Amino acid sequence: MFIPLIGYPVGTSYSFIIKVTPNRIYVDSPNQIDKQTSVIITNASLSNLYGKVVDERGSLITFVAIPKKSFETVTIKGFKKKQSYYFIPLSPPYQELKLKVGQESYEIPPKI
């Protein structure tokens, strides 16, 4: 039996996997990082997702526009473990999400 894996993001031990749903954001954190760390953002919500990835100074790394039921991979070049990085969902609005290395899976509720 052949089962195609088209459309499903696959993470590695060097990738953050963020899944945005209508009620929560779920995050799987990598155990270790590399200088080129990936952030796989899956939009499982019912609307398009707009957001940005920034560093601790607020410098823009990239802006993302992800259609509903789709995903996008962002690569952070020069990732430094001692520096903080954030994913900020703009629409639909959620709380800013700190990308934490070596954490268990965690979730963020919607912005109130």
Residue, then its C-alpha position, 0 to 999 in steps of 0.5 A: m500500500f502506498i501512502p503519499l506524504i504530500g502536504y505534511p511538514v516533517g520536522t527534525s531535531y533542529s526545527f521548531i514546529i508551530k501549529v496554529t489552530p482556531n483556539r490555540i497555538y501548539v509548539d514542538s521545540p527542537n532538542q538542539i539547534d544549528k546555525q540554520t534552524s528551521v521554523i515550520i509554521t502550519n496554519a490549521s485555522l479557517s482563515n489565512l495567517y499573517g505573522k512575522v518572525v523577529d529577534e529579541r531586538g524586534s528586528l524582522i527576520t521574515f514576514v509570513a502569509i500562509p493560506k488556510k490549511s497550508f504551511e511554510t518553512v522559515t530558516i533562521k540563519g545564524f541562530k544563536k542559543k543565547q538570543s531570543y526569537y519570537f513568532i508574532p501572529l498578526s492576523p488572527p491575533y494571538q500572543e507573541l510566541k517565544l521560540k524556546v529550545g529544549q522545551e517540551s511541547y507547549e501551547i499558547p492561548p488566543k490573545i484576550 
